[in-house]
Amino acid sequence: MSDTATMHIDGASRGNPGAAAYAVVLARPGRPVVEEADTIGTASNNVAEYTALVEGLTLAAELGVKKLQVFSDSELMVKQMAGAYKVKHEDLRPLYEEACRLRKQFESVTIAHVRREQNKRADAIGNDALDGKPRKRGQPVPTDFDVPVTAARAAIHTPKTNVDDAGVRADAIQCLADAAKHWAANGVAKLPPEAVWEQLWSLLDESGVLKKKKAK
């Protein structure tokens, strides 16, 4: 099983600037999902997005996470954290610097951009917070909540793919075995079958098996 946690974050501002909130959905392999969302007063959307990153990194560090994948639908923030864009707005610089400081506490942190539809849960609880229903840490996550595929993939072992057929077969079997163990312990809702299929597809594609079949 992978030891990398995944975290979906989102910030919302009604008025931009206006009433704002942040949201964090943290999924750790073999552990319950942890959610946090609250208002931050009046702020811009970008300030809310950065606040979500800072609060999320703080939460992950407090829970002992060492390796983390962060997913955000804010392309600006993701590119600024990657160094592709400069942080010019003075309201963002303190939050940017704090996020950079917090990032150094982990063994590894990647921050990737996802489309809004891939960030639905964080978006939903952020808007709930703006509607007067914040989500405090430790509050049970609804049982009908499906972990996003990007987060669920952290629960599946990602083996090193081998180029020979026997190695690919062994990797595929290991992937399915890890998924079966996770389902037995946590149920299917916490690890959608689509996530397992995505992992298998990537494994076969990267090993060249699918490409070989396409070439015939």
C-alpha positions in Angstrom: 0.0 0.0 0.0 1.3 3.5 -0.8 2.3 5.6 2.1 1.4 8.8 0.3 -1.6 10.8 1.5 -3.7 12.9 -0.8 -5.4 16.1 -0.1 -8.1 18.0 -2.0 -8.3 21.7 -1.2 -10.6 24.6 -2.2 -11.2 28.2 -1.4 -14.4 30.2 -2.1 -15.3 33.9 -2.0 -18.8 35.2 -2.6 -18.2 38.6 -4.1 -14.4 38.3 -4.7 -13.7 39.9 -2.3 -16.5 38.9 -0.1 -17.5 36.3 2.5 -14.8 33.6 2.1 -14.1 30.1 3.3 -11.5 27.3 2.9 -11.9 23.5 2.7 -9.6 20.5 3.1 -10.3 16.8 2.4 -7.4 14.7 3.5 -7.2 11.0 2.6 -4.5 8.8 4.3 -4.0 5.2 3.2 -5.8 2.8 5.6 -7.2 5.7 7.8 -10.5 7.6 7.9 -10.9 10.6 5.7 -10.4 13.9 7.6 -12.3 17.0 6.5 -12.0 20.6 7.6 -13.9 23.7 6.3 -14.5 27.1 7.9 -15.0 30.8 7.1 -12.2 33.3 7.1 -14.1 36.6 7.0 -13.9 38.9 3.9 -11.3 37.9 1.4 -10.6 37.3 -2.3 -10.9 33.9 -4.0 -7.1 33.7 -4.3 -6.6 34.4 -0.6 -9.2 31.7 0.2 -7.3 29.2 -2.1 -4.0 29.9 -0.4 -5.6 29.7 3.1 -6.9 26.2 2.2 -3.3 25.2 1.2 -1.8 26.6 4.4 -4.5 25.0 6.6 -4.3 21.8 4.8 -0.5 21.5 5.1 -0.8 22.4 8.8 -3.4 19.7 9.3 -1.4 17.1 7.4 1.7 17.9 9.4 -0.2 17.6 12.7 -1.5 14.2 11.7 2.0 12.9 11.0 1.8 12.8 7.2 5.2 12.6 5.5 4.4 12.3 1.8 1.6 14.3 0.3 -0.2 14.9 -3.0 -2.2 18.1 -3.1 -5.0 18.7 -5.6 -6.4 22.2 -6.2 -8.6 23.7 -8.9 -6.7 27.0 -8.6 -4.3 27.1 -11.6 -2.8 30.3 -10.4 -1.8 29.0 -7.0 -0.5 25.7 -8.4 1.7 27.5 -10.9 2.9 30.0 -8.3 3.9 27.2 -5.9 5.7 25.6 -8.8 7.6 28.8 -9.5 6.1 29.2 -12.9 4.3 32.4 -11.9 5.5 35.1 -9.6 3.5 36.1 -6.6 2.8 39.8 -7.2 -0.2 40.5 -5.0 0.8 41.7 -1.5 -2.2 39.9 0.1 -1.0 36.6 -1.2 2.7 36.8 -0.4 2.5 36.1 3.4 0.3 33.0 2.7 2.7 31.9 -0.1 5.7 32.2 2.1 3.9 30.3 4.9 2.9 27.5 2.5 6.5 27.3 1.4 7.7 27.0 5.0 5.2 24.3 5.8 6.0 22.4 2.7 9.6 21.9 4.0 8.3 19.8 6.9 7.4 16.9 4.6 9.5 14.3 2.9 7.7 15.1 -0.3 4.8 17.3 -1.4 3.4 17.6 -4.9 0.8 20.2 -5.8 -1.3 19.5 -9.0 -4.1 21.2 -10.8 -7.4 19.4 -11.2 -10.7 20.5 -12.9 -13.5 21.7 -10.6 -15.5 18.5 -11.2 -12.6 16.5 -9.8 -12.7 18.7 -6.6 -16.4 18.4 -5.8 -16.2 17.4 -2.2 -13.9 20.2 -1.2 -16.0 22.7 -3.1 -19.2 21.4 -1.4 -17.9 21.6 2.2 -16.4 25.0 1.5 -19.8 26.3 0.4 -21.5 24.6 3.4 -19.1 26.6 5.6 -20.3 29.8 3.9 -23.9 28.7 4.5 -23.2 28.5 8.2 -22.3 24.8 8.4 -18.6 24.5 8.9 -16.9 21.1 9.1 -14.7 20.8 12.2 -11.8 18.3 12.4 -13.0 15.0 13.8 -16.6 15.5 12.6 -17.6 12.2 11.0 -17.5 12.1 7.2 -20.9 11.2 5.6 -21.1 7.5 4.7 -22.3 8.3 1.2 -19.2 10.3 0.4 -16.9 8.7 -2.2 -13.3 9.6 -2.0 -12.3 11.3 -5.3 -10.5 9.0 -7.7 -7.3 11.0 -7.4 -7.3 10.5 -3.6 -8.4 6.9 -3.7 -5.5 5.9 -5.8 -3.2 6.5 -2.8 -4.8 3.4 -1.3 -3.6 1.2 -4.1 -0.1 -0.1 -4.3 1.7 1.2 -7.3 4.3 -1.6 -8.2 7.3 -1.1 -10.4 6.2 -2.2 -13.8 8.3 -4.8 -15.6 8.6 -5.1 -19.4 8.3 -8.9 -19.5 4.8 -10.5 -19.5 5.4 -12.4 -16.3 6.4 -9.2 -14.5 3.4 -7.3 -15.8 1.1 -10.1 -14.7 2.5 -10.1 -11.2 2.1 -6.4 -11.0 -1.5 -6.6 -12.1 -2.3 -9.3 -9.6 -0.6 -7.3 -6.8 -2.7 -4.3 -7.7 -5.9 -6.3 -7.5 -4.9 -8.0 -4.3 -4.2 -4.6 -2.6 -7.6 -3.3 -3.8 -9.3 -6.4 -2.4 -7.7 -6.0 1.0 -8.7 -2.4 1.1 -12.3 -3.2 0.1 -12.4 -5.9 2.8 -11.2 -3.5 5.4 -13.0 -0.3 4.4 -15.7 -1.1 1.9 -16.1 -0.3 -1.8 -17.4 3.2 -1.1 -14.0 4.3 0.1 -12.1 3.0 -2.9 -14.2 3.3 -6.1 -13.7 0.4 -8.6 -13.0 3.1 -11.2 -9.8 4.0 -9.3 -8.6 0.4 -9.5 -9.4 0.3 -13.2 -7.4 3.5 -13.7 -4.4 2.1 -11.9 -4.5 -1.1 -13.9 -4.9 0.8 -17.1 -1.9 2.9 -16.3 0.1 -0.2 -15.3 -0.6 -1.9 -18.6 -0.1 1.2 -20.7 3.3 2.1 -19.0 4.5 -1.5 -19.5 3.7 -1.4 -23.2 1.2 -4.2 -23.1 -1.7 -2.0 -24.4 0.6 -0.5 -27.1 1.6 -3.9 -28.2 -2.0 -5.0 -28.6 -2.9 -1.8 -30.5 0.0 -2.4 -32.9 -1.3 -5.8 -34.0 
